[in-house]
Amino acid sequence: MQITFDQVSHIYAKGTPFERVALHNISLTIPSGSFVGIIGHTGSGKSTLIQHLNGLLMPSSGQITLGDAVITPKRRLPHAQRRDIGLVFQYPEHQLFEETVAKDVAFGPLNFDLPTEMVEARVKESLEIVGLDYATIKDRSPFHLSGGQMRRVALAGVLAMQPKVLVLDEPTAGLDPAGRVTILEGIYRIHREQNLTTLLVTHSMEEAARYADYLLVMAQGQVAMQGKPEEVFMQVDRLRELSLDVPETVALVSQMNHLLPDKASLPSSLYREEELIAHLLERLSVPKEG
């Protein structure tokens, strides 16, 4: 599903002494099937931006187009189309509330009056997509699971709605490194297999570099930078002006290029760790004698 923001602004507490402009004339297009990383400091407008996608917030001005649906200050996203937008909040396990895992994952589809048999099939499928065995976990309390398992159950609850757009607001916050990798690898696999349009809000440049094919850099309620990762990461000085750093891989390539002659310099497109390693190993390999 393609997403378009056309001169969208959002003002909190408009007309009061606490009025604050959170978004200012945002215009951008997110192509269907893309994986977009949204980066920026706290207060930059990241969360405000994504909360417009499922009707949690309405624009103060401008319009948002989600597929065939148009959202304006006076026109909400139709109820039937809200199921197309799956929003996973920061610490999604706080969204869990039912007595069993199966009931929690089933809550969304049941709320849209889907047949019981279809809901049960979706629950089973969604739990297996996130790497949890349905038979083993369906009757367990979600509150007796590990943090990583709870987060996967919350993600399964969103996937059970079979959304066309997956929106994730810092989904790995508070997890250890292994847990972050498990969750993000699972999300990336789901994104590819189901051809979702995915938006990932993150503070981690490494996460953005590894998974996103397009980046939005937010600052003071505006899109300060946007483009393919290699285009954004090349602008090191601009990122530093925004008090943001580049991924460690990009910093390493830059440092190495300062030491290497021009003819031997490394391509700036090597911002993913595994691609950089593969490139270096290829350079270091000695051709076998015939």
C-alpha positions as CSV (number, residue, x, y, z in Angstrom):
1,M,0.0,0.0,0.0
2,Q,1.4,3.4,-1.0
3,I,1.4,6.2,1.6
4,T,1.4,9.9,0.7
5,F,1.6,12.9,3.1
6,D,0.7,16.2,1.4
7,Q,1.6,19.3,3.4
8,V,0.6,17.6,6.7
9,S,0.9,19.6,9.9
10,H,-0.1,18.6,13.4
11,I,-0.6,21.0,16.3
12,Y,-1.1,19.7,19.8
13,A,-3.4,21.7,22.2
14,K,-4.2,24.1,19.4
15,G,-5.6,27.4,20.7
16,T,-4.4,26.9,24.2
17,P,-1.3,28.2,26.1
18,F,0.2,24.8,25.6
19,E,0.0,24.8,21.8
20,R,2.9,23.0,20.1
21,V,3.6,22.4,16.4
22,A,4.7,18.7,16.2
23,L,4.6,18.4,12.4
24,H,5.1,21.2,9.9
25,N,4.1,20.8,6.2
26,I,5.2,17.2,5.8
27,S,5.2,16.1,2.2
28,L,6.5,12.7,1.2
29,T,5.6,9.4,-0.6
30,I,6.3,5.9,0.7
31,P,6.1,3.4,-2.2
32,S,4.1,0.2,-1.6
33,G,6.4,-2.7,-0.4
34,S,9.2,-0.5,0.8
35,F,10.9,-0.8,4.2
36,V,11.4,2.7,5.6
37,G,13.6,3.6,8.6
38,I,12.5,6.7,10.5
39,I,15.3,8.3,12.5
40,G,15.5,11.3,14.7
41,H,15.8,12.4,18.3
42,T,13.0,12.4,20.9
43,G,10.6,15.2,20.0
44,S,11.6,15.3,16.4
45,G,8.1,14.2,15.3
46,K,8.6,10.5,14.5
47,S,5.9,9.1,16.7
48,T,3.5,11.9,15.8
49,L,4.0,11.1,12.1
50,I,3.2,7.4,12.4
51,Q,0.2,7.9,14.7
52,H,-1.6,9.6,11.8
53,L,-1.6,6.3,9.9
54,N,-4.2,4.4,11.9
55,G,-6.4,7.3,13.0
56,L,-4.9,7.8,16.5
57,L,-4.2,11.4,15.4
58,M,-5.8,13.6,12.8
59,P,-3.9,16.1,10.7
60,S,-4.4,19.8,11.7
61,S,-4.0,20.6,8.0
62,G,-3.1,18.8,4.8
63,Q,-4.1,15.3,3.8
64,I,-2.8,11.7,4.0
65,T,-3.5,9.1,1.3
66,L,-3.4,5.4,2.3
67,G,-4.1,3.4,-0.8
68,D,-7.6,4.5,-1.8
69,A,-8.4,6.1,1.6
70,V,-7.9,9.9,2.1
71,I,-7.5,11.4,5.6
72,T,-8.0,15.1,6.2
73,P,-8.7,17.2,9.3
74,K,-12.4,16.4,8.8
75,R,-12.2,12.9,7.3
76,R,-11.1,9.9,9.4
77,L,-9.8,6.6,8.2
78,P,-12.8,4.4,7.7
79,H,-13.2,1.7,10.3
80,A,-13.1,-1.1,7.8
81,Q,-9.7,0.1,6.5
82,R,-8.0,0.4,9.9
83,R,-7.3,-3.3,9.8
84,D,-4.9,-2.5,6.9
85,I,-2.6,-0.6,9.3
86,G,-0.8,-2.6,11.9
87,L,0.8,-0.4,14.6
88,V,3.2,-1.9,17.1
89,F,4.0,0.5,19.9
90,Q,7.2,0.8,21.9
91,Y,7.1,-1.9,24.6
92,P,4.2,-3.7,22.8
93,E,3.9,-6.3,25.6
94,H,2.1,-3.5,27.5
95,Q,-0.7,-4.0,25.0
96,L,-1.3,-7.6,26.2
97,F,-4.3,-8.0,28.5
98,E,-6.1,-11.3,27.9
99,E,-5.8,-14.4,30.1
100,T,-4.3,-16.6,27.3
101,V,-2.0,-16.1,24.4
102,A,-4.6,-17.3,21.9
103,K,-7.3,-15.0,23.2
104,D,-4.9,-12.0,23.1
105,V,-3.9,-12.7,19.5
106,A,-7.6,-13.2,18.5
107,F,-8.8,-10.0,20.0
108,G,-8.3,-7.8,16.9
109,P,-9.9,-10.1,14.3
110,L,-12.8,-10.8,16.6
111,N,-13.3,-7.0,17.0
112,F,-13.9,-6.9,13.2
113,D,-16.5,-9.6,13.4
114,L,-14.6,-12.2,11.5
115,P,-15.9,-15.8,11.7
116,T,-14.6,-17.9,14.6
117,E,-13.0,-20.5,12.3
118,M,-11.1,-17.8,10.4
119,V,-9.9,-16.2,13.6
120,E,-8.5,-19.4,15.0
121,A,-6.7,-20.1,11.7
122,R,-5.2,-16.5,11.8
123,V,-4.1,-16.9,15.4
124,K,-2.3,-20.2,14.6
125,E,-0.7,-18.8,11.5
126,S,0.4,-15.5,13.2
127,L,2.0,-17.2,16.1
128,E,3.9,-19.6,13.8
129,I,5.0,-16.6,11.7
130,V,6.7,-15.0,14.7
131,G,8.3,-18.3,15.7
132,L,6.0,-19.5,18.5
133,D,4.5,-23.0,18.5
134,Y,0.7,-22.7,18.6
135,A,0.0,-25.9,20.4
136,T,2.6,-25.2,23.1
137,I,1.8,-21.6,23.8
138,K,-1.9,-20.9,23.0
139,D,-3.3,-21.7,26.5
140,R,-0.4,-20.0,28.4
141,S,-0.8,-16.7,30.1
142,P,1.1,-14.0,28.1
143,F,2.3,-12.6,31.4
144,H,4.2,-15.8,32.2
145,L,6.4,-15.5,29.1
146,S,9.9,-14.1,28.7
147,G,10.1,-10.5,27.5
148,G,11.1,-11.5,24.0
149,Q,8.2,-14.0,23.8
150,M,5.7,-11.4,25.0
151,R,6.9,-9.0,22.3
152,R,6.4,-11.7,19.7
153,V,2.9,-12.4,20.9
154,A,2.1,-8.7,20.7
155,L,3.4,-8.7,17.1
156,A,1.4,-11.8,16.3
157,G,-1.7,-9.9,17.5
158,V,-1.0,-7.2,14.9
159,L,-0.2,-9.7,12.1
160,A,-3.5,-11.6,12.8
161,M,-5.3,-8.6,11.3
162,Q,-3.3,-9.3,8.1
163,P,-2.3,-5.6,7.6
164,K,-1.0,-4.2,4.4
165,V,1.1,-1.7,6.3
166,L,3.2,-2.5,9.4
167,V,4.3,0.4,11.6
168,L,6.8,-0.2,14.4
169,D,7.7,2.4,17.0
170,E,11.0,1.3,18.6
171,P,9.9,-2.4,18.7
172,T,13.2,-3.6,20.2
173,A,13.4,-1.0,23.1
174,G,14.6,-2.6,26.3
175,L,15.6,-5.9,24.7
176,D,19.2,-7.4,24.9
177,P,21.2,-7.5,21.7
178,A,20.2,-11.1,20.9
179,G,16.5,-10.3,21.5
180,R,16.7,-7.3,19.2
181,V,18.2,-9.3,16.4
182,T,15.6,-12.1,16.8
183,I,12.7,-9.6,16.7
184,L,14.0,-7.5,13.8
185,E,15.0,-10.5,11.7
186,G,11.5,-11.9,12.2
187,I,10.0,-8.6,11.2
188,Y,12.2,-8.3,8.1
189,R,11.3,-11.9,7.0
190,I,7.6,-11.1,7.5
191,H,8.0,-7.9,5.5
192,R,9.5,-9.8,2.5
193,E,7.2,-12.8,2.6
194,Q,4.0,-10.8,2.9
195,N,5.2,-7.9,0.7
196,L,4.2,-5.4,3.4
197,T,4.9,-1.7,3.5
198,T,6.9,-1.4,6.7
199,L,7.9,1.7,8.7
200,L,10.4,1.3,11.5
201,V,11.0,4.1,14.0
202,T,14.4,3.6,15.5
203,H,17.2,5.4,17.3
204,S,19.7,2.9,16.0
205,M,21.6,3.7,12.9
206,E,22.7,0.1,12.7
207,E,19.1,-1.2,12.6
208,A,18.2,1.4,10.0
209,A,21.3,0.4,7.9
210,R,20.6,-3.3,8.1
211,Y,16.9,-3.4,7.2
212,A,15.7,-0.2,5.6
213,D,15.7,0.5,1.8
214,Y,14.7,4.1,2.4
215,L,15.3,6.6,5.2
216,L,13.5,9.6,6.7
217,V,15.4,11.7,9.1
218,M,13.1,13.9,11.2
219,A,14.1,17.1,13.1
220,Q,11.9,19.7,14.7
221,G,8.7,18.3,13.1
222,Q,10.1,18.3,9.6
223,V,11.7,15.8,7.2
224,A,15.3,17.0,7.4
225,M,16.7,14.3,5.1
226,Q,15.4,11.5,3.0
227,G,16.7,9.0,0.5
228,K,18.3,5.6,0.1
229,P,20.5,4.7,3.0
230,E,23.7,5.2,1.0
231,E,22.5,8.7,0.0
232,V,21.8,9.7,3.6
233,F,24.8,8.1,5.1
234,M,27.1,9.9,2.7
235,Q,26.0,13.2,4.2
236,V,28.1,12.8,7.4
237,D,28.4,16.5,8.2
238,R,24.6,17.1,7.8
239,L,23.9,14.1,10.1
240,R,26.3,15.5,12.7
241,E,24.5,18.9,12.5
242,L,21.4,17.0,13.5
243,S,23.3,15.4,16.4
244,L,23.1,12.0,14.7
245,D,25.9,9.6,14.0
246,V,26.5,7.2,11.1
247,P,26.5,3.4,11.4
248,E,29.8,1.9,12.6
249,T,30.2,0.3,9.2
250,V,30.0,3.7,7.4
251,A,32.4,5.3,9.9
252,L,34.9,2.4,9.3
253,V,34.7,2.7,5.5
254,S,35.3,6.5,5.9
255,Q,38.3,5.9,8.1
256,M,39.8,3.2,5.8
257,N,39.3,5.5,2.8
258,H,41.4,8.2,4.5
259,L,44.3,5.7,4.6
260,L,43.8,4.0,1.2
261,P,44.9,5.5,-2.1
262,D,42.0,6.7,-4.3
263,K,42.2,3.7,-6.6
264,A,41.8,1.3,-3.7
265,S,39.0,3.2,-1.9
266,L,36.0,1.3,-0.6
267,P,32.5,2.0,-2.2
268,S,30.3,4.2,0.0
269,S,27.5,1.8,-0.7
270,L,29.0,-0.7,1.8
271,Y,26.9,0.3,4.8
272,R,25.6,-3.2,5.7
273,E,28.0,-5.2,7.9
274,E,27.7,-8.4,6.0
275,E,28.3,-6.7,2.6
276,L,31.4,-4.9,3.9
277,I,32.8,-8.1,5.3
278,A,32.2,-10.0,2.0
279,H,33.8,-7.2,0.1
280,L,36.9,-7.1,2.3
281,L,37.2,-10.9,2.2
282,E,37.0,-10.8,-1.6
283,R,39.8,-8.2,-1.8
284,L,42.0,-10.2,0.6
285,S,41.5,-13.5,-1.2
286,V,44.5,-14.7,-3.1
287,P,43.7,-16.2,-6.5
288,K,44.5,-19.9,-6.7
289,E,47.3,-20.9,-9.1
290,G,46.1,-22.8,-12.2
